[in-house]
Amino acid sequence: MDWERLLRRELDPLVPYAPGLRASEVRERIGGGVVHKLSSNENPRGPVPLAVAAMREVLPRLNIYPDGAAKALKRSLASHLSTDERFIAVGNGSNELLRIIAQAVLSPGDECVFAWPSFVVYPMVTQLMGATAVKVPLTDGEVHDLDAMASAVTPRTKLLFVCNPNNPTGTIVRRAEFERFLNAIPEHVLVVVDEAYHEYVDDPDYPDTLSLFDGVRPLVILRTFSKIYSLAGLRVGYGVAPEPLIAAVNKVREPFNVNTVGQVAAYYSLQDVAEVRDRAEENARERSRLCAAFDRLGIEWFPSQANFVYIHTERPRELFEGLLKHGVIVRDFGTAPALRVGIGAPHDTDATIAAFEAEWSRLGNGR
Ligand SMILES: Cc1ncc(COP(=O)(O)O)c(C=O)c1O
């Protein structure tokens, strides 16, 4: 078989997504003990009790296909977001929605603009479609350079991603500059704002993208149940989008793309507003504690509105390995002189601070 002839050439530059190390792998490597998995921006608390009870209840009925239209979940999301359910799409994680949107919009030769570094899935879905990824470097402060992104738009640009807060840097773009930016983007470009960490944000200057959504302008807002709601293992994300795009998503997606357990868990997760607020508050407290420790150690970190903090280090690999010896798993980025440190429960922060205290000076202050 001539595989080269068979497989689409667009796949050549693609590299499969590399997930962070699993806790069990690290436990084996360091010979047991407590492992703090802070590499995938998960929430440490697990699904809310109402969701766990509802999931248990639905298990005996899994012989039945899911509701392909996810009606109850969409209705609940519409009420939660004060919008109309006809503007809502749900996906097998917001990851799937990123791919479906790319499949619905991009053809070879089209351009897709996004900041860099940002979420690794943006270049993946762009390349998958044979389109051109236009990566716009973050500013020195590791923030989206919205002016440069607007300037990068050409007549060939079809799609533009804004990751807010940005993964991996945790930084946000602010309301006034975002609104100015949005007004400067020509109508032929679909702007997708990825707000996977939205519920963690406490900065009053964070853009209220839903208030900018009018059902007409080409704007999509993506969110997920994987982060603050702790449903990463179930894969449920959602988007708010104009109806023509929703119709396109429905053509591209699998008929039953969100499983029954996921739909039920997401539905009930939305009801526990107090728990979500509590998680966000705890995350903010732990984030401050971690950043104060970074200050004490002289580590350069960037203001984060998410459940992780981005730091600079000249020796990312050694620091990553050093922290691993203490059971602390963070995220490294190959050659980039940086690490992303997740925020977990208070005991995770204690362990992270202790591990940094031990490893940072051992490595000559990370340099
Ligand atoms: C910025 C961003 N967008 C989207 C996702 C995808 O989330 P999920 O597919 O689990 O909903 C992630 C996950 O890490 C992310 O960081």
The ligand as a Tripos MOL2 file, in Angstrom:
@<TRIPOS>MOLECULE
LIG
   16    16     1     0     0
SMALL
NO_CHARGES

@<TRIPOS>ATOM
      1 C1         -8.1020   27.4220   25.9410 C.3       1 LIG1
      2 C2         -8.7360   26.0890   25.8790 C.ar      1 LIG1
      3 N1         -9.7350   25.8870   25.0380 N.ar      1 LIG1
      4 C3        -10.3400   24.7030   24.9400 C.ar      1 LIG1
      5 C4         -9.9300   23.6360   25.7140 C.ar      1 LIG1
      6 C5        -10.5900   22.3360   25.5000 C.3       1 LIG1
      7 O1        -11.3770   21.9560   26.5350 O.3       1 LIG1
      8 P1        -12.3870   20.7580   26.4260 P.3       1 LIG1
      9 O2        -12.2700   20.1370   25.0850 O.co2     1 LIG1
     10 O3        -12.0230   19.8210   27.5040 O.co2     1 LIG1
     11 O4        -13.7370   21.3840   26.6040 O.co2     1 LIG1
     12 C6         -8.8840   23.7860   26.6090 C.ar      1 LIG1
     13 C7         -8.4130   22.6540   27.4040 C.2       1 LIG1
     14 O5         -7.3620   22.6130   27.9450 O.2       1 LIG1
     15 C8         -8.2590   25.0480   26.6860 C.ar      1 LIG1
     16 O6         -7.2270   25.2650   27.5070 O.3       1 LIG1
@<TRIPOS>BOND
     1     1     2 1
     2     2     3 ar
     3     2    15 ar
     4     3     4 ar
     5     4     5 ar
     6     5     6 1
     7     5    12 ar
     8     6     7 1
     9     7     8 1
    10     8     9 2
    11     8    10 1
    12     8    11 1
    13    12    13 1
    14    12    15 ar
    15    13    14 2
    16    15    16 1
@<TRIPOS>SUBSTRUCTURE
     1 LIG1         1 GROUP 0 **** ****
